[in-house]
Amino acid sequence: MRDDFPEKVKRALAERVAHKCSNPNCLKITIGPNSIATKSTKVGIAAHITAAAKGGPRFDEKLTPKERKDISNGIWLCGNCAKLIDTDVEKYPKRLLISWKEDAELKASLVLSSNKIFDSKKWFTYNEIEYQSKLELRWAIFFEIMGWKFTYKPFETEYWNPSFKISTHQPNSSFLVDVGMKGEFTREKRINIGFATNFSKGILMVFEDPFLKNSENEYGVNNIIGISSLPGKIKNHENKIDFEFCTAVVSDMYGKTDVVNLCEEHIDSDFPFRIPDLYSKYWVKATNMSNRVE
Ligand SMILES: [Zn+2]
């Protein structure tokens, strides 16, 4: 007995990601015109996160048939990716597929609510490196202006491919940087990034608008350059240690490039951070330079 998805679940899965494959390395459009003028061709698949039948990939015997064909157990993929996730379940575990789904839906919703286009297939070449997004390119130029040594896409981990690795002045010390729109850093993604902290002393996430001042003309914590994960040190709001992320900044302003963790107890969340105006000037410069790259 297979617990297949009802048609309306399949349709909702496809529409919630704008008919694009949810694998972030694929993003193939799964719908288009048919040669019959009144028809469309659909090549996407409503894939099961945990299998529809016993013995299938990632089968979860704890689920009831109703839960198995519920929309929460589905992910929209192209034909290739649907096959891919079922032939290597070690590489594509349940939690990874859930994070793909969350990210794909979030991206679709960001596109819907703004006029931004997330097209990771368009690459921007600068200094012989091909950047996958304008935002990554903008950060690369910013790092270059700051004189920070970086590697673009330094390595791939199972769950997460950081955008940059930045070397600090201290020996054997570096930190990883992930670049994205603020809304893209879902909890699932942050946990996956947390797994990768063995690779680095700090992890920084950087956004599209890092140097905005608040009404008091100060750089508030919400607008500073990034967030860092240091698992084991980090406590959540219930004072339990987990992968909750604390805010950190690149502290080049202290004379050495390093990550400062604002979770340390003497700093509260209203702490206005003093970022030299130079930073916003450099950021504007990086933005203008990146806008000229086609
Ligand atoms: Zn695909």
py3Dmol code that shows the C-alpha trace and the ligand (Angstrom):
import py3Dmol

protein = """\
ATOM      1  CA  MET A   1       0.000   0.000   0.000  1.00  0.00           C
ATOM      2  CA  ARG A   2       1.366   3.339  -1.056  1.00  0.00           C
ATOM      3  CA  ASP A   3       0.240   6.488   0.671  1.00  0.00           C
ATOM      4  CA  ASP A   4       0.257   8.730  -2.379  1.00  0.00           C
ATOM      5  CA  PHE A   5      -0.459  12.439  -2.171  1.00  0.00           C
ATOM      6  CA  PRO A   6      -3.919  13.601  -3.230  1.00  0.00           C
ATOM      7  CA  GLU A   7      -3.962  15.854  -6.328  1.00  0.00           C
ATOM      8  CA  LYS A   8      -4.650  18.986  -4.299  1.00  0.00           C
ATOM      9  CA  VAL A   9      -1.562  18.356  -2.128  1.00  0.00           C
ATOM     10  CA  LYS A  10       0.585  17.891  -5.242  1.00  0.00           C
ATOM     11  CA  ARG A  11      -0.740  21.109  -6.708  1.00  0.00           C
ATOM     12  CA  ALA A  12      -0.161  23.059  -3.502  1.00  0.00           C
ATOM     13  CA  LEU A  13       3.411  21.730  -3.192  1.00  0.00           C
ATOM     14  CA  ALA A  14       4.188  22.883  -6.741  1.00  0.00           C
ATOM     15  CA  GLU A  15       2.542  26.265  -6.396  1.00  0.00           C
ATOM     16  CA  ARG A  16       4.125  27.064  -3.027  1.00  0.00           C
ATOM     17  CA  VAL A  17       7.578  27.002  -4.669  1.00  0.00           C
ATOM     18  CA  ALA A  18       6.418  28.627  -7.931  1.00  0.00           C
ATOM     19  CA  HIS A  19       6.857  25.294  -9.807  1.00  0.00           C
ATOM     20  CA  LYS A  20      10.623  25.327  -9.276  1.00  0.00           C
ATOM     21  CA  CYS A  21      12.675  22.346  -8.110  1.00  0.00           C
ATOM     22  CA  SER A  22      13.381  22.843  -4.380  1.00  0.00           C
ATOM     23  CA  ASN A  23      16.949  21.525  -4.585  1.00  0.00           C
ATOM     24  CA  PRO A  24      18.962  24.753  -4.086  1.00  0.00           C
ATOM     25  CA  ASN A  25      21.642  23.490  -6.493  1.00  0.00           C
ATOM     26  CA  CYS A  26      19.080  22.881  -9.238  1.00  0.00           C
ATOM     27  CA  LEU A  27      16.112  25.308  -9.126  1.00  0.00           C
ATOM     28  CA  LYS A  28      14.876  23.994 -12.497  1.00  0.00           C
ATOM     29  CA  ILE A  29      11.506  25.295 -13.644  1.00  0.00           C
ATOM     30  CA  THR A  30       9.122  22.344 -13.863  1.00  0.00           C
ATOM     31  CA  ILE A  31       6.311  23.827 -15.929  1.00  0.00           C
ATOM     32  CA  GLY A  32       6.082  25.313 -19.416  1.00  0.00           C
ATOM     33  CA  PRO A  33       4.169  25.338 -22.673  1.00  0.00           C
ATOM     34  CA  ASN A  34       3.032  22.217 -24.481  1.00  0.00           C
ATOM     35  CA  SER A  35       2.971  22.063 -28.291  1.00  0.00           C
ATOM     36  CA  ILE A  36      -0.803  21.843 -28.034  1.00  0.00           C
ATOM     37  CA  ALA A  37      -1.641  25.512 -27.699  1.00  0.00           C
ATOM     38  CA  THR A  38      -4.189  25.050 -24.943  1.00  0.00           C
ATOM     39  CA  LYS A  39      -1.980  22.847 -22.735  1.00  0.00           C
ATOM     40  CA  SER A  40       1.035  23.105 -20.437  1.00  0.00           C
ATOM     41  CA  THR A  41       3.748  20.530 -19.772  1.00  0.00           C
ATOM     42  CA  LYS A  42       4.582  19.669 -16.163  1.00  0.00           C
ATOM     43  CA  VAL A  43       7.747  17.745 -15.304  1.00  0.00           C
ATOM     44  CA  GLY A  44       7.896  18.236 -11.541  1.00  0.00           C
ATOM     45  CA  ILE A  45       7.262  15.602  -8.900  1.00  0.00           C
ATOM     46  CA  ALA A  46       5.641  15.805  -5.495  1.00  0.00           C
ATOM     47  CA  ALA A  47       8.293  13.677  -3.800  1.00  0.00           C
ATOM     48  CA  HIS A  48       7.863  12.017  -0.434  1.00  0.00           C
ATOM     49  CA  ILE A  49      10.251  13.194   2.276  1.00  0.00           C
ATOM     50  CA  THR A  50       9.706   9.915   4.095  1.00  0.00           C
ATOM     51  CA  ALA A  51       8.595   7.119   1.765  1.00  0.00           C
ATOM     52  CA  ALA A  52       4.991   6.423   0.744  1.00  0.00           C
ATOM     53  CA  ALA A  53       5.419   2.695   1.328  1.00  0.00           C
ATOM     54  CA  LYS A  54       7.311   0.348   3.626  1.00  0.00           C
ATOM     55  CA  GLY A  55      10.852  -0.373   2.402  1.00  0.00           C
ATOM     56  CA  GLY A  56      11.031   2.945   0.528  1.00  0.00           C
ATOM     57  CA  PRO A  57      13.647   5.663   1.127  1.00  0.00           C
ATOM     58  CA  ARG A  58      13.566   7.302   4.598  1.00  0.00           C
ATOM     59  CA  PHE A  59      10.385   5.339   5.454  1.00  0.00           C
ATOM     60  CA  ASP A  60       9.069   6.315   8.888  1.00  0.00           C
ATOM     61  CA  GLU A  61       6.919   3.568  10.393  1.00  0.00           C
ATOM     62  CA  LYS A  62       5.769   5.917  13.147  1.00  0.00           C
ATOM     63  CA  LEU A  63       3.689   7.952  10.704  1.00  0.00           C
ATOM     64  CA  THR A  64       0.046   7.091  10.095  1.00  0.00           C
ATOM     65  CA  PRO A  65      -1.116   6.740   6.441  1.00  0.00           C
ATOM     66  CA  LYS A  66      -2.823  10.115   6.836  1.00  0.00           C
ATOM     67  CA  GLU A  67       0.427  11.783   7.976  1.00  0.00           C
ATOM     68  CA  ARG A  68       2.359  10.044   5.207  1.00  0.00           C
ATOM     69  CA  LYS A  69       0.261  11.680   2.492  1.00  0.00           C
ATOM     70  CA  ASP A  70       0.010  14.998   4.297  1.00  0.00           C
ATOM     71  CA  ILE A  71       1.546  18.053   2.655  1.00  0.00           C
ATOM     72  CA  SER A  72       4.124  18.245   5.469  1.00  0.00           C
ATOM     73  CA  ASN A  73       5.697  15.034   4.101  1.00  0.00           C
ATOM     74  CA  GLY A  74       6.083  16.338   0.560  1.00  0.00           C
ATOM     75  CA  ILE A  75       8.666  18.364  -1.353  1.00  0.00           C
ATOM     76  CA  TRP A  76       8.489  19.645  -4.934  1.00  0.00           C
ATOM     77  CA  LEU A  77      11.392  18.507  -7.108  1.00  0.00           C
ATOM     78  CA  CYS A  78      12.260  18.035 -10.769  1.00  0.00           C
ATOM     79  CA  GLY A  79      12.352  14.451 -12.065  1.00  0.00           C
ATOM     80  CA  ASN A  80      16.140  14.229 -11.774  1.00  0.00           C
ATOM     81  CA  CYS A  81      16.327  15.478  -8.206  1.00  0.00           C
ATOM     82  CA  ALA A  82      13.401  13.274  -7.139  1.00  0.00           C
ATOM     83  CA  LYS A  83      15.411  10.277  -8.345  1.00  0.00           C
ATOM     84  CA  LEU A  84      18.613  11.602  -6.800  1.00  0.00           C
ATOM     85  CA  ILE A  85      17.240  11.905  -3.258  1.00  0.00           C
ATOM     86  CA  ASP A  86      15.881   8.366  -3.367  1.00  0.00           C
ATOM     87  CA  THR A  87      19.056   6.715  -4.602  1.00  0.00           C
ATOM     88  CA  ASP A  88      21.272   8.085  -1.806  1.00  0.00           C
ATOM     89  CA  VAL A  89      19.336   8.478   1.430  1.00  0.00           C
ATOM     90  CA  GLU A  90      22.533   8.955   3.474  1.00  0.00           C
ATOM     91  CA  LYS A  91      23.396  12.025   1.483  1.00  0.00           C
ATOM     92  CA  TYR A  92      19.817  13.293   1.424  1.00  0.00           C
ATOM     93  CA  PRO A  93      18.388  12.766   4.926  1.00  0.00           C
ATOM     94  CA  LYS A  94      15.003  13.992   6.055  1.00  0.00           C
ATOM     95  CA  ARG A  95      16.329  17.119   7.770  1.00  0.00           C
ATOM     96  CA  LEU A  96      18.153  18.245   4.626  1.00  0.00           C
ATOM     97  CA  LEU A  97      15.014  17.858   2.506  1.00  0.00           C
ATOM     98  CA  ILE A  98      12.997  19.804   5.063  1.00  0.00           C
ATOM     99  CA  SER A  99      15.503  22.638   4.953  1.00  0.00           C
ATOM    100  CA  TRP A 100      15.367  22.632   1.113  1.00  0.00           C
ATOM    101  CA  LYS A 101      11.613  22.860   1.283  1.00  0.00           C
ATOM    102  CA  GLU A 102      11.618  25.682   3.847  1.00  0.00           C
ATOM    103  CA  ASP A 103      14.218  27.662   1.936  1.00  0.00           C
ATOM    104  CA  ALA A 104      12.449  27.165  -1.410  1.00  0.00           C
ATOM    105  CA  GLU A 105       9.116  28.330   0.020  1.00  0.00           C
ATOM    106  CA  LEU A 106      10.776  31.270   1.711  1.00  0.00           C
ATOM    107  CA  LYS A 107      12.504  32.299  -1.503  1.00  0.00           C
ATOM    108  CA  ALA A 108       9.237  32.046  -3.421  1.00  0.00           C
ATOM    109  CA  SER A 109       7.538  34.189  -0.822  1.00  0.00           C
ATOM    110  CA  LEU A 110      10.321  36.793  -0.867  1.00  0.00           C
ATOM    111  CA  VAL A 111      10.083  36.989  -4.647  1.00  0.00           C
ATOM    112  CA  LEU A 112       6.326  37.334  -4.387  1.00  0.00           C
ATOM    113  CA  SER A 113       6.444  40.157  -1.887  1.00  0.00           C
ATOM    114  CA  SER A 114       9.232  42.158  -3.510  1.00  0.00           C
ATOM    115  CA  ASN A 115      10.485  42.785  -6.984  1.00  0.00           C
ATOM    116  CA  LYS A 116      13.764  40.978  -6.383  1.00  0.00           C
ATOM    117  CA  ILE A 117      14.707  38.042  -8.527  1.00  0.00           C
ATOM    118  CA  PHE A 118      16.647  35.186  -6.992  1.00  0.00           C
ATOM    119  CA  ASP A 119      18.355  33.540  -9.886  1.00  0.00           C
ATOM    120  CA  SER A 120      21.353  31.621  -8.678  1.00  0.00           C
ATOM    121  CA  LYS A 121      22.185  30.636 -12.266  1.00  0.00           C
ATOM    122  CA  LYS A 122      23.255  34.123 -13.217  1.00  0.00           C
ATOM    123  CA  TRP A 123      26.915  34.547 -12.407  1.00  0.00           C
ATOM    124  CA  PHE A 124      28.969  37.694 -12.075  1.00  0.00           C
ATOM    125  CA  THR A 125      32.648  37.614 -12.996  1.00  0.00           C
ATOM    126  CA  TYR A 126      35.003  39.871 -11.072  1.00  0.00           C
ATOM    127  CA  ASN A 127      38.788  39.456 -10.820  1.00  0.00           C
ATOM    128  CA  GLU A 128      38.408  36.098 -12.591  1.00  0.00           C
ATOM    129  CA  ILE A 129      36.108  34.709  -9.893  1.00  0.00           C
ATOM    130  CA  GLU A 130      32.501  33.858 -10.763  1.00  0.00           C
ATOM    131  CA  TYR A 131      30.110  34.976  -8.046  1.00  0.00           C
ATOM    132  CA  GLN A 132      26.717  33.357  -7.857  1.00  0.00           C
ATOM    133  CA  SER A 133      24.894  36.454  -6.704  1.00  0.00           C
ATOM    134  CA  LYS A 134      25.263  40.187  -6.794  1.00  0.00           C
ATOM    135  CA  LEU A 135      25.150  40.262  -3.000  1.00  0.00           C
ATOM    136  CA  GLU A 136      28.112  37.875  -2.714  1.00  0.00           C
ATOM    137  CA  LEU A 137      29.992  39.972  -5.238  1.00  0.00           C
ATOM    138  CA  ARG A 138      29.233  43.104  -3.231  1.00  0.00           C
ATOM    139  CA  TRP A 139      30.621  41.525  -0.073  1.00  0.00           C
ATOM    140  CA  ALA A 140      33.704  40.266  -1.926  1.00  0.00           C
ATOM    141  CA  ILE A 141      34.443  43.797  -3.096  1.00  0.00           C
ATOM    142  CA  PHE A 142      33.852  45.099   0.433  1.00  0.00           C
ATOM    143  CA  PHE A 143      36.337  42.576   1.881  1.00  0.00           C
ATOM    144  CA  GLU A 144      38.790  43.562  -0.819  1.00  0.00           C
ATOM    145  CA  ILE A 145      38.459  47.259   0.061  1.00  0.00           C
ATOM    146  CA  MET A 146      38.969  46.371   3.754  1.00  0.00           C
ATOM    147  CA  GLY A 147      42.101  44.471   2.836  1.00  0.00           C
ATOM    148  CA  TRP A 148      40.806  41.188   4.244  1.00  0.00           C
ATOM    149  CA  LYS A 149      42.147  38.017   2.655  1.00  0.00           C
ATOM    150  CA  PHE A 150      39.340  35.725   1.559  1.00  0.00           C
ATOM    151  CA  THR A 151      38.595  32.590  -0.418  1.00  0.00           C
ATOM    152  CA  TYR A 152      35.291  32.359  -2.262  1.00  0.00           C
ATOM    153  CA  LYS A 153      33.370  29.070  -1.772  1.00  0.00           C
ATOM    154  CA  PRO A 154      36.229  27.526   0.254  1.00  0.00           C
ATOM    155  CA  PHE A 155      34.750  24.017   0.526  1.00  0.00           C
ATOM    156  CA  GLU A 156      31.567  22.020   0.530  1.00  0.00           C
ATOM    157  CA  THR A 157      30.181  20.366   3.612  1.00  0.00           C
ATOM    158  CA  GLU A 158      27.320  17.934   3.638  1.00  0.00           C
ATOM    159  CA  TYR A 159      24.795  20.491   4.800  1.00  0.00           C
ATOM    160  CA  TRP A 160      26.190  23.862   3.997  1.00  0.00           C
ATOM    161  CA  ASN A 161      28.547  25.582   1.575  1.00  0.00           C
ATOM    162  CA  PRO A 162      29.875  28.784   3.097  1.00  0.00           C
ATOM    163  CA  SER A 163      30.268  31.747   0.781  1.00  0.00           C
ATOM    164  CA  PHE A 164      33.666  32.876   2.037  1.00  0.00           C
ATOM    165  CA  LYS A 165      36.529  31.978   4.324  1.00  0.00           C
ATOM    166  CA  ILE A 166      38.359  34.974   5.733  1.00  0.00           C
ATOM    167  CA  SER A 167      41.839  34.670   7.192  1.00  0.00           C
ATOM    168  CA  THR A 168      42.656  36.810  10.188  1.00  0.00           C
ATOM    169  CA  HIS A 169      46.006  38.192  11.237  1.00  0.00           C
ATOM    170  CA  GLN A 170      46.317  35.540  13.922  1.00  0.00           C
ATOM    171  CA  PRO A 171      47.936  32.249  12.868  1.00  0.00           C
ATOM    172  CA  ASN A 172      45.559  29.327  12.170  1.00  0.00           C
ATOM    173  CA  SER A 173      42.603  31.561  12.680  1.00  0.00           C
ATOM    174  CA  SER A 174      39.895  32.118  10.159  1.00  0.00           C
ATOM    175  CA  PHE A 175      36.159  32.479  10.002  1.00  0.00           C
ATOM    176  CA  LEU A 176      33.488  31.461   7.563  1.00  0.00           C
ATOM    177  CA  VAL A 177      31.020  33.832   6.043  1.00  0.00           C
ATOM    178  CA  ASP A 178      27.594  33.094   4.670  1.00  0.00           C
ATOM    179  CA  VAL A 179      25.911  35.701   2.550  1.00  0.00           C
ATOM    180  CA  GLY A 180      22.177  35.893   2.035  1.00  0.00           C
ATOM    181  CA  MET A 181      19.018  37.884   2.392  1.00  0.00           C
ATOM    182  CA  LYS A 182      18.020  38.248   6.040  1.00  0.00           C
ATOM    183  CA  GLY A 183      14.894  36.074   5.664  1.00  0.00           C
ATOM    184  CA  GLU A 184      16.885  33.213   4.175  1.00  0.00           C
ATOM    185  CA  PHE A 185      18.548  32.263   7.439  1.00  0.00           C
ATOM    186  CA  THR A 186      15.900  29.832   8.629  1.00  0.00           C
ATOM    187  CA  ARG A 187      16.381  27.957  11.877  1.00  0.00           C
ATOM    188  CA  GLU A 188      17.077  24.737   9.938  1.00  0.00           C
ATOM    189  CA  LYS A 189      19.758  26.459   7.952  1.00  0.00           C
ATOM    190  CA  ARG A 190      21.288  27.972  11.078  1.00  0.00           C
ATOM    191  CA  ILE A 191      21.446  24.548  12.710  1.00  0.00           C
ATOM    192  CA  ASN A 192      23.147  23.112   9.629  1.00  0.00           C
ATOM    193  CA  ILE A 193      25.625  25.958   9.742  1.00  0.00           C
ATOM    194  CA  GLY A 194      26.146  25.185  13.420  1.00  0.00           C
ATOM    195  CA  PHE A 195      27.298  21.669  12.490  1.00  0.00           C
ATOM    196  CA  ALA A 196      30.031  23.239  10.413  1.00  0.00           C
ATOM    197  CA  THR A 197      31.622  25.272  13.192  1.00  0.00           C
ATOM    198  CA  ASN A 198      34.352  22.668  13.569  1.00  0.00           C
ATOM    199  CA  PHE A 199      35.816  24.151  10.435  1.00  0.00           C
ATOM    200  CA  SER A 200      36.290  27.581  11.880  1.00  0.00           C
ATOM    201  CA  LYS A 201      36.454  29.605  15.060  1.00  0.00           C
ATOM    202  CA  GLY A 202      33.531  31.754  14.073  1.00  0.00           C
ATOM    203  CA  ILE A 203      30.782  31.934  11.555  1.00  0.00           C
ATOM    204  CA  LEU A 204      29.486  35.151  10.255  1.00  0.00           C
ATOM    205  CA  MET A 205      26.293  35.735   8.374  1.00  0.00           C
ATOM    206  CA  VAL A 206      26.051  38.889   6.398  1.00  0.00           C
ATOM    207  CA  PHE A 207      23.047  40.529   4.898  1.00  0.00           C
ATOM    208  CA  GLU A 208      21.962  42.985   2.313  1.00  0.00           C
ATOM    209  CA  ASP A 209      21.881  46.076   4.567  1.00  0.00           C
ATOM    210  CA  PRO A 210      24.584  45.820   7.216  1.00  0.00           C
ATOM    211  CA  PHE A 211      25.381  49.428   7.936  1.00  0.00           C
ATOM    212  CA  LEU A 212      22.082  51.156   8.445  1.00  0.00           C
ATOM    213  CA  LYS A 213      21.748  53.561  11.331  1.00  0.00           C
ATOM    214  CA  ASN A 214      18.774  53.623  13.662  1.00  0.00           C
ATOM    215  CA  SER A 215      16.776  56.704  14.600  1.00  0.00           C
ATOM    216  CA  GLU A 216      19.361  57.749  17.192  1.00  0.00           C
ATOM    217  CA  ASN A 217      21.889  57.689  14.413  1.00  0.00           C
ATOM    218  CA  GLU A 218      23.686  54.748  15.962  1.00  0.00           C
ATOM    219  CA  TYR A 219      24.360  51.337  14.535  1.00  0.00           C
ATOM    220  CA  GLY A 220      22.012  49.090  16.471  1.00  0.00           C
ATOM    221  CA  VAL A 221      22.686  45.413  17.024  1.00  0.00           C
ATOM    222  CA  ASN A 222      20.036  44.514  14.455  1.00  0.00           C
ATOM    223  CA  ASN A 223      21.894  46.271  11.719  1.00  0.00           C
ATOM    224  CA  ILE A 224      25.451  45.249  12.389  1.00  0.00           C
ATOM    225  CA  ILE A 225      27.528  43.178  10.130  1.00  0.00           C
ATOM    226  CA  GLY A 226      26.697  39.675  11.167  1.00  0.00           C
ATOM    227  CA  ILE A 227      25.870  36.799  13.409  1.00  0.00           C
ATOM    228  CA  SER A 228      28.221  34.161  14.681  1.00  0.00           C
ATOM    229  CA  SER A 229      27.732  30.663  15.955  1.00  0.00           C
ATOM    230  CA  LEU A 230      29.863  29.311  18.742  1.00  0.00           C
ATOM    231  CA  PRO A 231      28.016  26.185  19.918  1.00  0.00           C
ATOM    232  CA  GLY A 232      28.667  25.104  23.466  1.00  0.00           C
ATOM    233  CA  LYS A 233      28.990  28.692  24.561  1.00  0.00           C
ATOM    234  CA  ILE A 234      25.639  29.826  23.367  1.00  0.00           C
ATOM    235  CA  LYS A 235      22.532  29.824  25.501  1.00  0.00           C
ATOM    236  CA  ASN A 236      19.020  30.425  24.299  1.00  0.00           C
ATOM    237  CA  HIS A 237      16.352  32.571  25.961  1.00  0.00           C
ATOM    238  CA  GLU A 238      15.567  29.764  28.438  1.00  0.00           C
ATOM    239  CA  ASN A 239      19.226  29.721  29.390  1.00  0.00           C
ATOM    240  CA  LYS A 240      19.713  26.318  27.780  1.00  0.00           C
ATOM    241  CA  ILE A 241      22.727  25.648  25.648  1.00  0.00           C
ATOM    242  CA  ASP A 242      21.862  24.995  22.016  1.00  0.00           C
ATOM    243  CA  PHE A 243      22.557  26.320  18.569  1.00  0.00           C
ATOM    244  CA  GLU A 244      20.843  29.601  19.248  1.00  0.00           C
ATOM    245  CA  PHE A 245      22.907  32.232  17.555  1.00  0.00           C
ATOM    246  CA  CYS A 246      24.459  35.254  19.096  1.00  0.00           C
ATOM    247  CA  THR A 247      25.355  38.413  17.417  1.00  0.00           C
ATOM    248  CA  ALA A 248      28.932  39.030  16.530  1.00  0.00           C
ATOM    249  CA  VAL A 249      30.824  41.549  14.578  1.00  0.00           C
ATOM    250  CA  VAL A 250      34.004  41.727  12.670  1.00  0.00           C
ATOM    251  CA  SER A 251      36.200  43.770  14.911  1.00  0.00           C
ATOM    252  CA  ASP A 252      38.602  45.297  12.514  1.00  0.00           C
ATOM    253  CA  MET A 253      37.884  48.489  14.420  1.00  0.00           C
ATOM    254  CA  TYR A 254      39.865  47.047  17.332  1.00  0.00           C
ATOM    255  CA  GLY A 255      42.935  46.943  15.192  1.00  0.00           C
ATOM    256  CA  LYS A 256      42.866  43.255  14.317  1.00  0.00           C
ATOM    257  CA  THR A 257      40.463  41.309  12.176  1.00  0.00           C
ATOM    258  CA  ASP A 258      38.558  38.988  14.440  1.00  0.00           C
ATOM    259  CA  VAL A 259      35.080  38.047  15.481  1.00  0.00           C
ATOM    260  CA  VAL A 260      33.688  39.625  18.640  1.00  0.00           C
ATOM    261  CA  ASN A 261      30.879  37.716  20.236  1.00  0.00           C
ATOM    262  CA  LEU A 262      28.219  40.019  21.615  1.00  0.00           C
ATOM    263  CA  CYS A 263      26.749  37.170  23.690  1.00  0.00           C
ATOM    264  CA  GLU A 264      29.338  37.758  26.337  1.00  0.00           C
ATOM    265  CA  GLU A 265      27.483  38.743  29.441  1.00  0.00           C
ATOM    266  CA  HIS A 266      28.596  42.343  29.753  1.00  0.00           C
ATOM    267  CA  ILE A 267      26.916  43.252  26.512  1.00  0.00           C
ATOM    268  CA  ASP A 268      23.151  43.498  26.365  1.00  0.00           C
ATOM    269  CA  SER A 269      21.095  43.494  23.206  1.00  0.00           C
ATOM    270  CA  ASP A 270      20.482  47.242  23.269  1.00  0.00           C
ATOM    271  CA  PHE A 271      24.188  47.870  23.081  1.00  0.00           C
ATOM    272  CA  PRO A 272      24.695  50.384  20.299  1.00  0.00           C
ATOM    273  CA  PHE A 273      27.667  49.323  18.318  1.00  0.00           C
ATOM    274  CA  ARG A 274      30.162  51.913  17.251  1.00  0.00           C
ATOM    275  CA  ILE A 275      30.982  51.241  13.660  1.00  0.00           C
ATOM    276  CA  PRO A 276      33.162  53.842  12.049  1.00  0.00           C
ATOM    277  CA  ASP A 277      31.353  55.803   9.362  1.00  0.00           C
ATOM    278  CA  LEU A 278      34.124  54.576   7.135  1.00  0.00           C
ATOM    279  CA  TYR A 279      32.380  51.211   7.002  1.00  0.00           C
ATOM    280  CA  SER A 280      29.196  52.530   5.492  1.00  0.00           C
ATOM    281  CA  LYS A 281      31.251  54.581   3.077  1.00  0.00           C
ATOM    282  CA  TYR A 282      33.133  51.455   1.980  1.00  0.00           C
ATOM    283  CA  TRP A 283      29.866  49.546   1.747  1.00  0.00           C
ATOM    284  CA  VAL A 284      28.399  52.184  -0.563  1.00  0.00           C
ATOM    285  CA  LYS A 285      31.565  52.057  -2.632  1.00  0.00           C
ATOM    286  CA  ALA A 286      31.365  48.242  -2.864  1.00  0.00           C
ATOM    287  CA  THR A 287      27.715  48.521  -3.876  1.00  0.00           C
ATOM    288  CA  ASN A 288      28.505  50.981  -6.651  1.00  0.00           C
ATOM    289  CA  MET A 289      31.403  48.871  -7.897  1.00  0.00           C
ATOM    290  CA  SER A 290      29.332  45.670  -7.907  1.00  0.00           C
ATOM    291  CA  ASN A 291      26.534  47.416  -9.799  1.00  0.00           C
ATOM    292  CA  ARG A 292      28.923  48.012 -12.657  1.00  0.00           C
ATOM    293  CA  VAL A 293      29.719  44.273 -12.977  1.00  0.00           C
ATOM    294  CA  GLU A 294      27.522  42.500 -15.544  1.00  0.00           C
TER     295      GLU A 294
END
"""
ligand_1 = """\
1
ZN
Zn 16.017 19.500 -9.597
"""
view = py3Dmol.view(width=600, height=400)
view.addModel(protein, "pdb")
view.setStyle({"model": 0}, {"cartoon": {"style": "trace"}})
view.addModel(ligand_1, "xyz")
view.setStyle({"model": 1}, {"stick": {}})
view.zoomTo()
view.show()
